[in-house]
C-alpha cells in the first residue's frame, strides 16, 4: 500500500524531506559507491533467456549462479541496494533439476528455469521465511506455498529470493517510509540511491530494475505494484481482483488485495501473468462469474495493437501531479496518435476523489479481520491478534519502531466485525463510486477501450525522520474498484523514471496488455539504472 498526500489526511501528513542526510546515513548510502561492471544478463528478456537455454548456450543453473553473483555485487556490495531480504538456499539445486527435466522431457513452458523474485509477504513453504518485513513472524513457517508461488513453481520458475518491502505492506503508520521494514531495513532506488523506490513492493521493484532476477512478483492494495514500478522504470500489472489467487498472501484487505507481475517489459509481464492467473478453491474471488483466464497472454502482444483503439486521457487535478510531468503524458498521447489510436483528451473520471475516507474505513476493518485470519494459519506464530502484534512492536520498539510508529495498527485494532453497518456502507460506497459511477461510466460515456493517466510522480527523497513526501498518484480508482491497471515507462525527470498507466474495466487484462505493448514499442522509454548517489538536477 503506497502513501499519498491527501488533504483529509487519509494516510496522515507527509512532510517534505528536510533531513535527507540522516536518512542516507541510516540506509547506508552516505558516500559514493562505484557502479558495478557490465552484467552479461542486463535487460535480457524471458524469451531471450529461453532461447539461450534451448540452444544450449546456457542453463538454468548458470542463470541462477549469475543472478546470485549479481545480488552479491549490487545488492549486498557496491551500491548496496538492500532489495533482497533472503536468498533461496535451494535455488541452485532446483535449477539443476529443471535443467535435467529440460534435457529429458523438454521445457514446461515460457518460465521453465527462469529465476524470479517474490515479495516477502507471499508464503513460500521452503527454507525461506515469510514475514511481511516484520520480526513478529520470524521462525513461523507457512504450511504450504501461496497459490501464486505454487503456480509459478509448476510452470518451472525458480524462486530465487524473497524481496524486502514496506513492512505490513505499508499499512502500519501514517508517517512511514516506503521500502523500510524492521526485518529488512531500507531499500534504495537504483536510479538515485538517496531516493525512495516507493512501496510497498519496493524490493521487487528495485531488484528487477537492477537486473537481479529475470522478473518479480509484487502485491498491491492501492498503488503498491504500479507506484514502485513507475518509480523504478518497470512495467507493473495490477490484475483484476480475483484473476490471481490471494491465498497465502499476508493481507491488508480482501476487497482490494492482489498479486501481480513486475517486469522490465510488457512481454515478460504477460508471460508471468499466464502462469499466475487461474482459479483456486481457497480463494472464492477466483471462481466468481465472468472471469476469463488465459494460459498464454502473449497472444495479446500485437505489433499494431494501438491501431483503432479508443483511449481517454485523464488529466484530473485531484491526482496532484506537478506541471513538469505534463510533457511526459503529452509524449505518450502523441505516441498513441501516431500509432493509430483515437484519443479523447481530456475525459473526466466521475468521483475520482470521493472515496478516500470510505476506502480507509474499509481497509481498517478488513485489515483486522483478514490479518487475524492469516495469523491463524501460521503455526507457531508469535502473534495471533492485532493486539498481539501491537504489543510485540512495543516490546521490540528499538528494532520495530526506531523511525515511525503503528498508528494504523492501533486504529484497526479498534474495529469490529465485518457485519457492522459502518463497514458495509463504506464498502458499498467505494464499489458504487469507482465502478458503475466511476470507471465504467467514464468508459461508456466516450466508448473507450481504456483510460490513460500518469502513474505517479518521480521518486522522492528517502527520509527516515519525517517519512514519505510522495506527491501525485492515480492508483486509487482502479484499486478501490478492484479493476486492472498496467503501468509502462514513459519518460524521466532528472533521470528519475516516470510511467503512465492504462486503466480498464473488470477482466480487461488482454486489452490493457495489447495497448501497453503498443505504447512500450512506440516510446522505448526504459533505461537500465546506473546507481548514481543522487539525481542529476542539472538535466
C-alpha angles and dihedrals in degrees: 000000000000124000125242133181109254126182090222090052093239089164097019131261117311110207120210111260108261099152100057095142091060091052092046091053092047093050095047100244100109096124137040118276122197115250111248122254120267117298119222093218097046111144092350110156128227090249091053092049089053090051090051092051094044091053093048093244090123143358136221088253090056092047091051090048092051094048092047089052089048090052090053093047100044110018101038098023134023109029089003096219093182094209098131114075094181138358119224106249089202096052096102093047091049090049091052091052091050091049090053091048091051091053094047103036108008128246122318092221144298094322098050107135094354114143113226136170127224132202117260094244090068115090119244116181094208138085092301126089127241110208112142083234093296126124087216092078098044112126095016109111125205112241093226142010118273108261091250091053091048090052092049092049090048088053089055100256119150112228096221101179148334117254132224120250144177100288114265086004090294094298099119109079138022088222101045129141114233115239095027125116133168090238100039107029122213124339118210132219110248092215092062118001095214090054128087124252089214121232169026093295088046099138094047091050095049094042095051093041090052092049095245089139139007093254143336147218125231135173132230138199095161117349100334095123103031098040099054089039090057093045091049099043097253141132108248122187119196105190128212108279104263100033092091121037118250094199110126096017118119100246140222100173131349093211092064110016121112140148120231145170123277110192145151094245138030090239091057090049091052091051092052094045092054090058096041102046126085147089122303125187089216093060114053092193089069093060097046121125122275098031117137115188123193121205090206118036091175089089087076093059092103118173094219095030093137095058110111094002117137112219130180121211120221116209096166115168089210089072088069098224120169117241091241088070094059094086089059092053091043090052091053091049091050090050090051092053093047089052092056103263122141108232126203105198120213116011127173127237108210116229093006091155102026102092104057099106093040092049092052091049091052092048093051092051095044094043092060095044097041097042093049089050089051092050089055089061094056112082113214095013114159090223130050103169139032087254089055091052093049090050092048091054091049091052091048098036094136090063102026103036109028093126109020140007140235106259093142093052089051092051093047092050090063094057122105131220125310090256092073117116093231090060096043093048092048092048092049091049092050094051096044097047097044099038120034095010094036128032096006092049094049093049095045093048094059098025092242133176092205146342122247123209141153108270099217142308125286121283116293125219115276109246119178091182101058103015128228123352094192116164129183124026136165100182101100103078094056092037095053092043091049088234127142128263134174128197125204130186110267108166148319139259112206087340093308115124123244124188138199124220135218113211123196143172124273116307093005095128092122091057093045093048090051093050095043092050091052093049092045091055091048097048103033086193103153117108125179114246122253098197101239114182091237140000118278101241092186092071 
